Amino acid sequence: MGNREDLMAGARRCLEAKGYAATTARDVASAAGTSLAAIGYHFGTTRQLLDQVLFDAMEEWGAELERLLAAGAGADATGAERFEAIWARVIESFTRLRPLWAVQFELIGAMDRSPELREAFAAANRRARLGLAAIFHRIDPAADEAKALALGAFYQAMLGGLAAQSLVDPAGVPTAAELTDALRTAAGELAALG
């Protein structure tokens, strides 16, 4: 690996171990086995390096989620069985990716002080919503972008809420079966409202 790759790997280890705000340039250089000057040469600033590592990690998680969901529940699965199989995989991923989720929640609080970070997250947020709609409903976002954004926002709210619960109370996160049952109940009440 070259210095750039070493810095990316070292920054990722630091983010996972210390979080975004507590990671310093010295931490990253030490973890990467490079000089402090290498950060400036390759990335400009430590924050730009950390942002790049975080966005790359989020893209990796998105690609992993897509692979997990592509496995599905089988061609003959009902909608409820597919929903439950998908959410079982998502919930399992929270345990493996706990450090990434912790950093994302840390950054939500920092966005008011960083317009660049807010802009980057807003752009990623829109892409995530369209991607989630395509993954969960196999719809083409280009066919009905407004509907895809709304569906994606629903799934994004579920993902974020479950991720927060997994950080606060890992043992208390609902199971995929409990989510399926709760959705049935909510849908039934909505149907009754007409």
NUGUKE-196576 format. One line per field, with one value per residue: y, x, z of N, C-alpha, C in turn; residue number from 1. Coordinates in steps of 0.05 Angstrom, whole numbers, plus 5000, padded with zeros to 4 digits. Example, Ala and Ser with C-alpha at 12.3 -4.5 7.8 and 13.67 -1.06 7.14 Angstrom:
2
n_Y	(4886_4955)
n_X	(5264_5257)
n_Z	(5156_5142)
ca_Y	(4910_4979)
ca_X	(5246_5273)
ca_Z	(5156_5143)
c_Y	(4934_5001)
c_X	(5264_5258)
c_Z	(5156_5157)
i	(1_2)
END
This chain:
194
n_Y	(4976_5046_5112_5142_5102_5077_5119_5124_5073_5076_5121_5102_5062_5094_5127_5088_5072_5118_5157_5213_5268_5264_5244_5257_5290_5270_5221_5193_5194_5164_5115_5101_5098_5139_5205_5268_5307_5278_5274_5325_5330_5289_5295_5347_5367_5339_5332_5330_5282_5247_5254_5234_5180_5165_5172_5135_5088_5089_5081_5030_5002_5009_4981_4930_4922_4921_4874_4836_4841_4828_4774_4759_4728_4684_4663_4650_4675_4710_4779_4795_4756_4768_4821_4811_4778_4812_4853_4823_4814_4867_4884_4849_4869_4915_4903_4885_4932_4971_5012_5047_5066_5093_5135_5162_5181_5213_5253_5277_5313_5350_5376_5427_5461_5454_5469_5445_5391_5382_5392_5350_5305_5313_5307_5253_5231_5237_5204_5156_5149_5141_5095_5059_5054_5029_4981_4958_4956_4945_4982_5028_5086_5129_5125_5143_5189_5221_5186_5146_5174_5185_5132_5114_5150_5132_5080_5096_5124_5081_5051_5087_5095_5043_5034_5073_5052_5005_5022_5046_5008_4949_4898_4907_4917_4911_4849_4822_4796_4819_4872_4863_4846_4892_4928_4905_4914_4971_4982_4959_4992_5040_5025_5019_5071_5090)
n_X	(5017_5007_5024_4975_4934_4950_4941_4885_4868_4890_4862_4810_4813_4824_4777_4739_4757_4763_4726_4699_4708_4748_4792_4857_4906_4957_4943_4923_4967_5004_4976_4976_5029_5057_5081_5060_5057_5042_4987_4968_4990_4963_4908_4895_4870_4862_4809_4785_4806_4784_4730_4727_4741_4698_4654_4667_4664_4609_4589_4609_4579_4528_4534_4544_4495_4461_4479_4466_4411_4398_4401_4353_4290_4277_4247_4193_4174_4129_4107_4110_4145_4191_4201_4211_4257_4294_4298_4318_4370_4389_4386_4423_4469_4479_4506_4556_4573_4576_4615_4616_4563_4561_4597_4570_4524_4549_4568_4520_4507_4547_4538_4514_4556_4587_4580_4598_4600_4547_4525_4549_4528_4474_4471_4488_4447_4401_4415_4418_4364_4339_4366_4351_4296_4297_4322_4289_4239_4246_4240_4245_4277_4278_4230_4189_4206_4190_4157_4195_4232_4200_4187_4239_4254_4221_4242_4294_4285_4268_4315_4353_4329_4329_4384_4400_4374_4402_4452_4442_4414_4428_4407_4354_4334_4283_4262_4264_4217_4183_4182_4156_4106_4090_4087_4045_4003_4002_3991_3941_3911_3916_3888_3838_3825_3816)
n_Z	(5000_4988_5015_5014_5016_5063_5099_5094_5114_5166_5186_5186_5225_5269_5270_5283_5332_5364_5349_5312_5328_5366_5341_5320_5277_5289_5312_5267_5232_5262_5266_5213_5201_5176_5159_5188_5149_5104_5106_5094_5042_5013_5026_5042_5092_5159_5172_5121_5104_5142_5131_5079_5089_5121_5085_5046_5078_5089_5038_5029_5067_5046_4997_5018_5045_5001_4976_5016_5016_4965_4966_4987_5006_4979_4918_4919_4964_5007_5011_5065_5086_5056_5074_5128_5124_5101_5141_5183_5166_5162_5216_5240_5216_5244_5291_5273_5248_5286_5303_5258_5255_5304_5296_5255_5282_5318_5284_5267_5307_5300_5253_5249_5257_5213_5151_5104_5116_5126_5075_5046_5072_5062_5006_5003_5032_4999_4956_4984_4999_4949_4934_4975_4965_4915_4930_4970_4946_4894_4853_4799_4811_4775_4748_4781_4817_4862_4892_4902_4933_4978_4997_5006_5046_5088_5098_5110_5157_5190_5189_5213_5263_5284_5284_5322_5367_5371_5386_5436_5467_5456_5466_5467_5416_5369_5340_5273_5263_5301_5281_5232_5250_5277_5235_5206_5242_5244_5190_5186_5220_5192_5145_5167_5177_5128)
ca_Y	(5000_5072_5130_5149_5079_5074_5140_5116_5051_5086_5139_5085_5050_5116_5134_5066_5070_5143_5175_5234_5292_5258_5235_5279_5284_5253_5194_5181_5190_5142_5090_5095_5095_5159_5231_5287_5321_5262_5280_5350_5324_5272_5302_5375_5369_5314_5330_5321_5253_5232_5255_5215_5153_5161_5169_5109_5068_5088_5068_5001_4991_5008_4959_4906_4919_4913_4846_4821_4842_4814_4745_4757_4706_4663_4673_4645_4687_4730_4805_4796_4740_4783_4843_4800_4768_4836_4867_4806_4819_4894_4885_4835_4885_4936_4893_4886_4959_4990_5036_5064_5079_5111_5159_5176_5195_5235_5274_5291_5335_5369_5387_5455_5475_5447_5469_5426_5364_5381_5389_5324_5286_5318_5294_5225_5224_5235_5180_5134_5145_5129_5068_5042_5049_5009_4956_4946_4953_4938_5001_5046_5113_5148_5123_5159_5198_5230_5162_5132_5189_5181_5105_5114_5164_5114_5060_5109_5129_5056_5044_5105_5090_5018_5037_5087_5034_4985_5035_5052_4984_4928_4875_4916_4922_4892_4829_4826_4786_4840_4894_4854_4847_4921_4940_4895_4928_4999_4982_4953_5016_5059_5016_5024_5100_5094)
ca_X	(5000_5021_5017_4947_4919_4957_4926_4856_4865_4895_4840_4787_4818_4821_4749_4724_4766_4762_4706_4707_4718_4772_4815_4875_4925_4978_4931_4921_4995_5015_4962_4983_5058_5066_5086_5038_5057_5029_4959_4964_4996_4943_4880_4890_4867_4854_4779_4778_4813_4764_4705_4730_4740_4670_4636_4674_4653_4580_4584_4614_4556_4507_4539_4540_4467_4449_4486_4451_4383_4394_4396_4324_4278_4268_4230_4165_4168_4108_4117_4117_4169_4213_4206_4224_4284_4311_4303_4335_4397_4396_4390_4448_4491_4484_4526_4582_4581_4570_4631_4608_4538_4567_4609_4549_4508_4567_4569_4495_4509_4567_4531_4508_4581_4602_4563_4608_4592_4518_4520_4557_4509_4448_4473_4488_4420_4383_4423_4410_4335_4333_4376_4334_4271_4303_4329_4266_4215_4255_4228_4264_4272_4273_4203_4173_4226_4177_4149_4219_4243_4183_4191_4266_4254_4208_4262_4316_4276_4270_4344_4365_4317_4339_4412_4402_4367_4423_4474_4434_4404_4430_4390_4326_4327_4263_4270_4251_4189_4169_4178_4136_4080_4083_4079_4018_3985_4001_3977_3913_3899_3913_3867_3812_3820_3806)
ca_Z	(5000_4988_5037_5013_5025_5092_5114_5094_5133_5193_5194_5191_5251_5289_5272_5297_5360_5379_5339_5293_5341_5383_5324_5312_5255_5300_5315_5240_5222_5278_5259_5186_5198_5158_5171_5188_5123_5084_5107_5078_5014_5000_5031_5049_5121_5172_5170_5094_5104_5158_5116_5057_5100_5130_5062_5035_5095_5085_5012_5033_5081_5027_4979_5033_5049_4975_4972_5035_5009_4940_4972_4991_5022_4961_4896_4925_4990_5008_5018_5093_5089_5045_5092_5152_5118_5097_5166_5199_5156_5170_5245_5245_5207_5264_5310_5260_5239_5308_5303_5236_5263_5326_5284_5240_5301_5329_5264_5265_5326_5291_5227_5251_5257_5189_5128_5084_5124_5122_5046_5037_5082_5048_4980_5008_5042_4976_4942_5001_4998_4923_4934_4992_4951_4895_4943_4984_4929_4867_4835_4786_4821_4753_4739_4799_4837_4887_4907_4911_4956_5002_5007_5016_5072_5107_5105_5123_5185_5204_5193_5232_5289_5294_5290_5347_5388_5375_5401_5463_5480_5436_5472_5464_5389_5361_5320_5247_5265_5315_5262_5213_5265_5282_5209_5200_5260_5235_5164_5192_5231_5170_5128_5180_5175_5101)
c_Y	(5025_5089_5136_5126_5074_5094_5133_5094_5060_5104_5123_5072_5070_5124_5113_5065_5095_5161_5197_5257_5288_5249_5258_5270_5265_5224_5179_5175_5166_5116_5082_5090_5115_5185_5247_5301_5305_5267_5304_5345_5310_5282_5331_5378_5342_5311_5321_5291_5238_5232_5235_5186_5146_5156_5142_5086_5066_5075_5038_4988_4989_4985_4932_4901_4910_4883_4828_4819_4828_4784_4740_4734_4683_4674_4670_4658_4708_4757_4807_4779_4754_4806_4833_4791_4792_4849_4849_4811_4847_4895_4871_4853_4907_4928_4894_4914_4980_5015_5056_5079_5099_5137_5175_5192_5218_5259_5290_5316_5357_5384_5417_5472_5470_5446_5449_5398_5361_5377_5361_5303_5289_5304_5264_5215_5220_5209_5155_5128_5132_5100_5049_5035_5027_4982_4942_4941_4946_4957_5018_5074_5134_5148_5141_5168_5207_5206_5148_5147_5185_5153_5103_5127_5147_5093_5072_5116_5104_5048_5061_5100_5064_5019_5052_5068_5013_4996_5039_5026_4960_4904_4882_4921_4902_4872_4835_4817_4807_4864_4887_4856_4875_4934_4931_4910_4957_5000_4976_4977_5037_5051_5022_5054_5108_5117)
c_X	(5018_5012_4987_4930_4925_4942_4896_4851_4869_4873_4815_4789_4814_4791_4733_4732_4760_4738_4717_4721_4744_4796_4831_4893_4947_4968_4932_4949_5008_5003_4970_5012_5069_5072_5060_5035_5042_4999_4953_4969_4974_4914_4875_4890_4859_4824_4771_4784_4791_4737_4705_4727_4711_4652_4642_4662_4622_4573_4589_4590_4533_4509_4535_4510_4453_4455_4469_4421_4378_4390_4367_4315_4269_4248_4200_4157_4145_4121_4126_4142_4194_4221_4221_4252_4303_4318_4320_4365_4407_4403_4417_4472_4498_4505_4554_4592_4576_4588_4623_4583_4544_4579_4588_4532_4524_4566_4543_4495_4528_4560_4524_4533_4598_4583_4572_4599_4562_4511_4527_4537_4482_4449_4473_4461_4401_4390_4415_4380_4327_4342_4360_4307_4275_4308_4304_4242_4221_4242_4251_4258_4267_4244_4184_4190_4213_4169_4174_4231_4226_4186_4219_4268_4241_4229_4286_4309_4277_4298_4357_4355_4327_4368_4416_4395_4389_4447_4467_4428_4405_4411_4360_4317_4305_4273_4256_4222_4172_4163_4156_4108_4071_4074_4051_3997_3981_3986_3948_3898_3896_3891_3839_3805_3810_3818)
c_Z	(5000_5012_5037_5025_5055_5109_5116_5115_5162_5204_5200_5219_5273_5292_5288_5326_5376_5372_5322_5307_5356_5366_5315_5289_5265_5303_5288_5230_5236_5269_5230_5182_5178_5173_5171_5161_5102_5083_5090_5049_5000_5003_5038_5079_5133_5170_5142_5091_5118_5143_5093_5067_5108_5106_5048_5051_5092_5058_5014_5046_5062_5007_4993_5038_5023_4970_4990_5026_4983_4944_4976_5008_5004_4941_4903_4952_4987_5014_5047_5099_5079_5064_5117_5147_5114_5123_5185_5192_5165_5199_5252_5237_5228_5284_5298_5254_5261_5307_5281_5244_5286_5315_5269_5259_5314_5310_5261_5283_5317_5265_5227_5250_5231_5165_5106_5090_5120_5092_5036_5047_5068_5020_4983_5017_5019_4961_4958_4999_4971_4923_4951_4979_4930_4907_4955_4967_4900_4846_4823_4795_4799_4744_4755_4822_4863_4904_4918_4934_4981_5014_5019_5043_5094_5117_5119_5152_5201_5209_5214_5260_5301_5301_5317_5370_5393_5389_5430_5479_5461_5441_5468_5436_5381_5340_5294_5248_5280_5298_5242_5226_5270_5257_5201_5217_5250_5208_5168_5202_5209_5151_5140_5179_5147_5087)
i	(1_2_3_4_5_6_7_8_9_10_11_12_13_14_15_16_17_18_19_20_21_22_23_24_25_26_27_28_29_30_31_32_33_34_35_36_37_38_39_40_41_42_43_44_45_46_47_48_49_50_51_52_53_54_55_56_57_58_59_60_61_62_63_64_65_66_67_68_69_70_71_72_73_74_75_76_77_78_79_80_81_82_83_84_85_86_87_88_89_90_91_92_93_94_95_96_97_98_99_100_101_102_103_104_105_106_107_108_109_110_111_112_113_114_115_116_117_118_119_120_121_122_123_124_125_126_127_128_129_130_131_132_133_134_135_136_137_138_139_140_141_142_143_144_145_146_147_148_149_150_151_152_153_154_155_156_157_158_159_160_161_162_163_164_165_166_167_168_169_170_171_172_173_174_175_176_177_178_179_180_181_182_183_184_185_186_187_188_189_190_191_192_193_194)
END
